[in-house]
């Protein structure tokens, strides 16, 4: 019971912080705490967070990159929240024995991180509305949520002068 209580308190704490971040973003008071980080190591550590869930759900979980190391300036907490949010959704909407992957590619002036799942996929309407604040999905399609996680992820990526996109085919896959 104590473990469950702690987990719920931690979740509530994260939600309160997200709401505070929304207010900071709305008021143009959100500041990034930038530091130089090896994005390959950081992403691999986040990948490792989800190994247990992958095993539990018997999901094929893959990591792919040709990059040995790549140092970039970023706010570690913000980018970690982005990746954790997208991976959490990938596992949430993937059936048992599904597939989730993370791929890193180095590009001319940037790094591209792709998270793909072979889950429920999204309709065109859901893709269009996905990053809108408080969008809760189509309950009839089995898509639900508070709609704040992906909006906040987009805001964090925008603050880094990055870009976040989704590509999906309903019933087949989703790629961020």
C-alpha positions as CSV (number, residue, x, y, z in Angstrom):
1,X,0.0,0.0,0.0
2,X,2.8,2.4,0.8
3,X,4.5,1.8,-2.6
4,X,1.1,2.6,-4.3
5,X,0.7,5.7,-2.2
6,X,4.2,6.9,-3.0
7,X,3.7,6.2,-6.7
8,X,0.4,8.3,-6.6
9,X,2.1,11.1,-4.7
10,X,4.9,11.2,-7.3
11,X,2.4,11.2,-10.1
12,X,0.4,14.1,-8.5
13,X,3.7,16.0,-8.0
14,X,4.6,15.6,-11.7
15,X,1.1,16.8,-12.7
16,X,1.3,19.9,-10.5
17,X,4.7,20.7,-12.0
18,X,3.3,20.3,-15.5
19,X,0.5,22.8,-14.6
20,X,3.1,25.2,-13.2
21,X,5.1,24.8,-16.4
22,X,2.0,25.6,-18.5
23,X,1.6,28.9,-16.6
24,X,5.3,29.8,-17.0
25,X,5.0,29.1,-20.8
26,X,1.8,31.1,-21.0
27,X,3.5,34.0,-19.3
28,X,6.7,33.7,-21.2
29,X,8.6,33.0,-18.0
30,X,9.8,29.5,-18.8
31,X,13.5,29.4,-18.7
32,X,15.7,26.5,-19.9
33,X,18.6,25.3,-17.8
34,X,20.9,24.4,-20.7
35,X,24.0,22.2,-20.3
36,X,26.0,20.2,-22.7
37,X,24.9,16.6,-22.8
38,X,25.7,13.5,-24.8
39,X,22.2,12.9,-26.3
40,X,23.1,9.3,-27.2
41,X,23.9,8.4,-23.6
42,X,20.9,10.3,-22.3
43,X,18.5,8.7,-24.7
44,X,19.9,5.2,-24.0
45,X,19.3,5.8,-20.3
46,X,15.7,6.7,-21.0
47,X,15.4,3.6,-23.3
48,X,16.6,1.5,-20.3
49,X,13.8,2.9,-18.1
50,X,11.3,1.1,-20.2
51,X,12.9,-2.4,-20.5
52,X,10.9,-3.8,-17.6
53,X,7.6,-2.6,-19.2
54,X,8.7,-4.1,-22.5
55,X,9.4,-7.4,-20.9
56,X,6.2,-7.4,-18.9
57,X,4.1,-6.7,-22.0
58,X,6.3,-8.9,-24.1
59,X,6.9,-6.0,-26.5
60,X,9.8,-6.2,-28.9
61,X,11.8,-3.1,-27.9
62,X,14.6,-1.9,-30.1
63,X,17.4,0.7,-30.0
64,X,19.1,1.8,-33.2
65,X,21.8,4.4,-33.8
66,X,25.1,4.7,-35.7
67,X,26.1,7.7,-33.5
68,X,28.8,6.9,-30.9
69,X,28.4,10.3,-29.1
70,X,26.9,13.7,-29.8
71,X,27.1,16.6,-27.4
72,X,24.4,19.2,-27.6
73,X,23.1,21.9,-25.3
74,X,19.7,21.1,-23.8
75,X,17.6,21.2,-20.7
76,X,17.9,17.7,-19.5
77,X,14.7,17.6,-17.4
78,X,12.6,19.0,-20.2
79,X,13.9,16.7,-23.0
80,X,13.7,13.8,-20.6
81,X,10.0,14.6,-20.0
82,X,9.4,14.7,-23.7
83,X,10.9,11.4,-24.4
84,X,9.3,9.7,-21.4
85,X,5.9,11.0,-22.4
86,X,6.2,9.7,-25.9
87,X,7.6,6.4,-24.9
88,X,4.9,6.0,-22.2
89,X,2.2,6.6,-24.8
90,X,3.9,4.1,-27.2
91,X,3.8,1.4,-24.5
92,X,0.3,2.4,-23.4
93,X,-1.2,2.0,-26.9
94,X,0.8,-1.1,-27.9
95,X,-0.8,-4.5,-27.5
96,X,1.0,-7.4,-25.8
97,X,3.7,-8.7,-28.1
98,X,3.8,-5.4,-29.9
99,X,6.8,-3.4,-31.1
100,X,8.4,-0.1,-29.9
101,X,11.7,1.4,-31.2
102,X,13.9,4.4,-30.7
103,X,16.2,5.5,-33.5
104,X,18.8,8.4,-33.3
105,X,20.1,10.0,-36.5
106,X,22.7,12.7,-36.7
107,X,21.8,15.4,-39.3
108,X,23.7,18.4,-40.5
109,X,22.8,20.8,-37.7
110,X,20.6,18.6,-35.5
111,X,19.8,15.2,-34.0
112,X,16.6,13.4,-35.0
113,X,15.1,11.1,-32.4
114,X,12.3,8.8,-33.7
115,X,10.1,6.8,-31.5
116,X,7.9,4.3,-33.3
117,X,5.3,1.8,-32.2
118,X,3.1,-0.7,-33.9
119,X,0.0,0.1,-31.8
120,X,-3.4,1.5,-32.4
121,X,-2.3,4.3,-34.7
122,X,-4.1,7.6,-35.0
123,X,-6.7,8.9,-37.4
124,X,-5.9,12.0,-39.4
125,X,-8.1,14.1,-37.1
126,X,-6.3,12.8,-34.0
127,X,-3.0,13.6,-35.6
128,X,-4.1,17.1,-36.4
129,X,-5.3,17.7,-32.8
130,X,-2.7,15.7,-30.9
131,X,-0.6,18.6,-29.7
132,X,-3.6,20.8,-28.7
133,X,-3.8,21.5,-25.0
134,X,-6.4,19.4,-23.2
135,X,-7.2,17.3,-26.3
136,X,-8.5,14.0,-24.8
137,X,-8.7,11.8,-27.8
138,X,-11.5,9.8,-29.1
139,X,-12.9,7.6,-26.3
140,X,-14.7,5.4,-28.9
141,X,-11.4,4.6,-30.5
142,X,-9.8,3.7,-27.2
143,X,-7.7,6.8,-27.2
144,X,-7.8,8.7,-23.9
145,X,-5.7,11.0,-21.8
146,X,-5.5,14.4,-20.3
147,X,-4.2,15.9,-23.5
148,X,-1.5,17.9,-21.6
149,X,1.5,15.6,-21.9
150,X,2.0,16.0,-25.7
151,X,1.1,19.7,-25.7
152,X,3.7,20.3,-23.0
153,X,6.2,18.1,-24.9
154,X,5.6,20.3,-28.0
155,X,6.2,23.4,-25.9
156,X,9.4,22.1,-24.5
157,X,10.7,21.1,-28.0
158,X,9.7,24.5,-29.3
159,X,11.6,26.2,-26.5
160,X,14.7,24.3,-27.7
161,X,14.1,25.6,-31.3
162,X,13.3,22.0,-32.2
163,X,10.5,20.4,-34.1
164,X,8.1,17.6,-33.1
165,X,5.9,15.8,-35.6
166,X,3.7,12.7,-35.7
167,X,3.1,10.3,-38.6
168,X,0.6,7.5,-38.2
169,X,-1.6,5.1,-40.0
170,X,-4.7,4.1,-38.0
171,X,-4.5,0.5,-36.8
172,X,-0.8,0.1,-37.9
173,X,1.8,2.4,-36.4
174,X,2.7,5.8,-34.9
175,X,6.0,7.6,-35.3
176,X,7.1,10.7,-33.4
